[in-house]
């Protein structure tokens, strides 16, 4: 994305890449030193990923486990810092392993600079990991 891409546009583009299962493209939106955090991660799961490569390793197998169909109820709130947005959304689809529905509500605080994600705090429901097939990392999340 161009360096002047506003944070809301970058975020929307990232969602499109996730729906297209273009994980390389999505990871390509990250700054080399970008940080992804999961403040509600349960014990034994990563709470912080540092750097694009760590994010790539974490997301690599996502489409093999969760088949996303849509992000309804998307609300992107711009902040007084033009680099940062607060996002409310749902991700819906199905769990590949079981065919069960996937429906997760998220709140994310995302910062972008020079057309790249630099910080992404993902507030998701860790109870969803109890569903067979929901742990897409194959390791600790």
N, C-alpha and C positions, 0 to 999 in steps of 0.2 A: 504494500500500500504506500502511496506517496507520503512523505514526511509530514505534510500539512493535513492529513486526514483527521477530522475531528473524532474524539473518543466515541461518541454515539455511532458514527458511521463504521468505525473500525469494529465495534462490538457487533453490530448487525451483520457485517461481512463475515465475522467469525462464526456466527450462528449458521449462516448459509453454508459455510464450509463444513461445519459439523453435520448438518442435514445431508450434505452431499457425500459424507464419509471421507472427506479429503483431509485426513489427519496431517499429512505433510504440509498442506496449505495452511491449516490452522496453526500448527507449530511455527510455521514461517512468519506468523504475525507477532511472534514474541521477540523481545529484545534479548540479546545474548545473556544478559544478567537478570532477566525478568524473574520475579518471584511469585509463586502460586501458593496460597495458604488455605487451609481448611480448619478454621477455628473450632468447629464442632466434631472433628474427627475423633472416633473412639480410640481408646488405648490400643496400641499395636499398629495403628495406621499413621501414615505420614501426616504431619500437620503443616509441613513447609517443604516446598520443592524449590531449589535454587538453581536458576539457569535454564536456558532453552532446552538443553539436552535432558535435564531431569524431567521437565514437563513432557518432552517427547516420549521418553521411556514410560512415563506414567499413562499417557494417553494412547500409546501405540495400538493396543488391542481393544480399545473402546468399541468400535463397530462390530467386532466379533461377538460381543456380549450384549450390547444395547443398540437396538435398531431404532434410532430417533426418527420420528415422523413430523414433528412440529414443535414450535415454541409458542404456544398460545399465551394470551394474557401477558404479553411483553410490555413492560413499562420501563423506559429509560429516563432516569431523573438526572438532569444536569446539575452540577454543583457550582459553587462560586469559583472553584478551581477548574478551569476549562479542560484540564487534563483528566479529570476524575468524574466518573458517572456511578450512580447507584442504580442497579438493575433489579427489578422484580420480574420473575418469569416462571413458567412451567415448562418442563421438557416432557413430552409424551411420545410413546412408541411402544415397543415390546421388548421383552427379554428374549434374546435369541435362543438360549438353552431350553427354556420352558414354553415359550410362546405367550407367557403371561404378560398382561399389560404393564407398561412402565409409565409412571406418572409422578414426577418429582417437582416440588416447588423449590425455587432457589431465590436467594438474595445474594447479589454479588456487588462488591465495591471494586471497581476496575480503574486503573490509571494507565494512560497511554502517553508516550512521548515519541515524537518523530515517526509516527505511523506504526508503532510497535507497542504491544502490551509490556508494561514494566512491573505492574503489580495487579494481582487478581486474588481477592479474598472471597472464597466461595463458601457461603453459609447454606449447607444442605442438610438433609435429615439423615443421620447415620443409621437410623433404624431400617432404612431401605436396603442396607447390606444383608439383612436377614433373608431376603428373597433369593432363592437359588438362581444363580446366573447374574446377579447384580454386581458382584465384585469383578469389574472388568480388568483390573490390573493383574490378576493372577498372583498378586503378592499383597503385601500390606498397603492399604490406601491411606 
